[in-house]
Amino acid sequence: MNWSNAWVDWRAPQEALARGSLDITLRDGGVMRRVAAWCAREAGLSTKQWAGRSVAQLRQGLLARGWQASSQLLALYRQWLLEGGELQATLRLAEPALGLPIYTEETNASSRLGAVVSYNDASVPDVFLLSDSRPSATPQQPVFKAQQPQTESAEGWLVQPVAAAEQWLGQKVRITLRNNNRVAGRLVRVTDDEIEVARLVAGGEVAYPMQRAAVAGFEVWRRNRPLNSNNND
């Protein structure tokens, strides 16, 4: 990392992030292939399927911020997830997208120069964002079943049908896959094809998308339920 203007004024430390540019080189040393293989195995997917879903999540995250990723940016991200290697880029910390150029649909294609990015010593063209003015979808509010008061209760895992997963959005769940792996975390997304759980790791949450067809068991962590209910914790 080369940050030529890196100095901090203790009276205004936040201003350090607005000074100049940062040249960064990432070398994974073969780690990304192992990470991709582990994540794919935990989600019950092939590595290519897992990478495809991760790329889709990047696309969705950018769209939520009003940006549309160029196809080359998505392809570069997918290649990095699967193969790793050496990635070099220049970041401008004060800019909205850390220096990635942001164009509009009206910008002439020949004027979309892209960021200065190198992958395995080869220049990568057309790495940029498009400003997306389309309104983002309004998230649906979770729907919960009314719970009857219990006089004698305990907390634990409550088995629920996978078909009813959508009503537990935002709740702590545990999913057992057909390969007997288990993933526990906060349920953040349910579609016809996927179930996505967010798990706490150092520094924040990591989302784990899983194919719905690969789910063998679905449980919800519930409080105030009868002590004689089936608890397989």
Secondary structure by P-SEA (a helix, b strand, c coil): cccccccccccccccccccbbbbbbbbccaaaaaaaaaaaaaacccaaaaaaaaaaaaaaaaaaacbbbcaaaaaaaaaaaccccbbbbcccccccccccccccccccccccccccccccccccccccccccccccccccccccccccccccccccbbbbbccccccccccccccccccccccccccccccccbbbbbbbcccbbbbbbbbcccccbbbbbcccccccccccc
